[in-house]
Amino acid sequence: MSTEKRDFYEVLGVSRTASGEEIRASFKRLAMEFHPDRNPGNHAAEERFKEVAEAYDVLSDAEKRARYDRFGHAGGAAGFDPFSGFAGAASINDIFGEIFGEVFGAHRRGQRRSRGADLRYDLELDLEQAAFGTTARIEIQRPKRCETCRGSGARPGTQPRTCPACGGHGEIRMQQGFFAVSRTCGQCRGEGKIITDRCPDCGGAGGIAEKSAVDVRVPPGVDTGTRLKLRGEGEPAPSPSGEPGDLYVIVQVREHAIFQRQETEIVCDMPISIAQAALGTQVEVPTLEGPHKLKIPAGTQPGKTFRLKGKGIAPLGGGGRGDQHVRVQVEIPTRLSAEQRELLERFAALSGEETHPVASRFWSKVSEILGK
């Protein structure tokens, strides 16, 4: 098998006139596809990943790219290491941070920032609230800074000590095959320090849980499973330089007694009497906004559906509202007085093909099939 290197532009799948953004986007896509963590034990994917990383190292740097365009591989750097000791390392690390949520290679000392934990709250809403939006006040428990230790977690008069596992870096650098990866230190949980004499009031947490009220603005059109993000409303950061976490509100829409929701459409089953179906009538139909008058024409059959335009739900993010569909259910009486029975029997005696054309056509077809 030939060991000759392929053209770097061909490796990244871009033209020789590609912009820096196009080269970066192509590298990001290919790195995600061939990264060893996504292809464990796949030597071919590992080699492809190294090839892609080397091509990006050259083509992402203006000086190296110009030299490569002029001299080809003879102008490139030998002994390429995809994660250390080359000019494009910071750029590649930034991209891996975007892809995998962690930065490959050790962080520079002093740049690490702790972040507060995210919180979750399950919010139940009525269908009307989900349809038109609302503001809900919720109560969550999150820690506030402990005044006894002023957030340090250590007993007053004492200080946390440097973590022996990571040397105060908050992370441990490990070699995995041909590249290095930094992971949060499990002993100090990324803090770089360990508390040996804990604060008696907060137990070393640096904070004490308290209830906080938060107003959640719910936009129109949410549905079960919709996730609302409240930035900065999670737990406070464990260090002064960090950022608070976020609060995620997960919506659960309660079942409605009358309406069934189908995305932006609303369906409602409405019972009417035999007389109303036969003679026609005008009824008041319930909608999300209140009663709405609906004309039922004479001879309406069971299951007939009427559409009320714009009486449904607007899609999340805005747009025209869906429709409401009113499905007619003709109710058969279960208890008859003697007079009602007599009238129905007289009606049945007078009924014929003109009165029940659907039934007449049905039995006519049955006769044809059975040859009678």
Secondary structure, DSSP 8 states (H G I E B T S, - for coil): -------HHHHHT--TT--HHHHHHHHHHHHHHH-GGGSTT-HHHHHHHHHHHHHHHHHTSHHHHHHHHHHGGGGS-SS--TTSSSTTHHHHHHHHHHHHSS-SS---TT----B---EEEEEEE-HHHHHH-EEEEEEEEEEEE-TTTTTS-B-TT---EE-TTTTTSSEEEEEETTEEEEEE-TTTTTSSEE-SSB-TTTTTSSEEEEEEEEEEEE-TT--TT-EEEETT-S---SSTTSB---EEEEEEE---SSEEEETTEEEEEEEEEHHHHHH-EEEEEEETTEEEEEEE-TT--TT-EEEETT-S---TTS-----EEEEEEEE--S---HHHHHHHHHHHHH--TTT-HHHHHHHHHHHHHHT-
